[in-house]
Amino acid sequence: MKIKYLIMLVAACVLFSFCTREPVPSASSELTLSWEDRATKGAATEPEKQLHSLWFYIFDANGMLDVAYACTAGDLSARKATVRVKTGGKTVCAVANLPPERQNAANAVATLAELEAVTFDLSDNGDARFIMTAKGTATVVSSTGADCALNLERPVAKISLGTVRNQLPSPYGPITVKQAFLCNVVGNQNIAGQADAATWYNQNGTDEANGGKTATIGQGGHQARCAFTYHDVNAPIDHGGSYGGGQVFYAMPNALTTEPGNPAYGTVFVPTCTVLMVVATIKGRDYYYPVPLKNKLVRNTDNLVNLTIIGLGNTLEDGPLNRIEKADLRATVTVSDWTTGSVYTETI
């Protein structure tokens, strides 16, 4: 009987030991992360390259979040960070310069799909705070870890006003480039860069917030909805002379290639390609020169627009976005990628 009880006691102890055994931790190793700013075919300016915050989100092979890591000031200075993660295949997403509300949304995700669905707006960017994203993969092994080098890209396209030339007939004399602004600007995007266009700024060159979509930007106090889309210029150009430009604008990518119809104003907005509008004062009257960016706007590209004005543009009464006769304006647009891109020339 004593032997029977002894056997039962030993069995109970063995069973208890199995029930209370600590789980064996998964193997882990170091993942070394580095990054570069992918220049936009026409080198990025210092404000366009500044990093104020940078987060890495590391997901396993099933798209589940393994680690979220916020870079320290030392990481940003060294352009390198080391994170301890579980071994195996990883997808690494980098997100820079998100404003607090968007950052909170990113930090609440549990899956890769949820992170890539986090949205932001054109207005979330600042003069020296451009959102940037990158995505890469790595396989982490316990003996050697892994390296992952990423290229940070801006989700916006850049439009640069280059040279404006005054080749009007000599009786018109000097002109003044008064303003320049973007029309039909896509304003929304997500971290994946695959969001459908849902927000449109400066619809048909108007401030849609001021009612009726009939008040042209720059007239009567009507202003662009987003600061990145408008510039006062006020640059005089003598007859036969030129102005060096230098103004830059930003918009989310726009895959549309159709130009605004005639007339552009209407009670229902119809999305079109983005348009750069240049306003010139000639003999005391404002004339509008629309340049349709109809070769598509692509993220992280710099689109250079050079204008030669050889005739009168549209008036407010005509409709600023109406197509100009081909004799009136020659526009050359060079697409370069803040790294080189296609070039297209248009005569309007």
Summary of the structure (lengths in Angstrom):
residues: 348
radius of gyration: 28.0
end to end distance: 107.5
largest distance: 124.4
contacts: 1130
relative contact order: 0.15
helix: 16%
strand: 42%
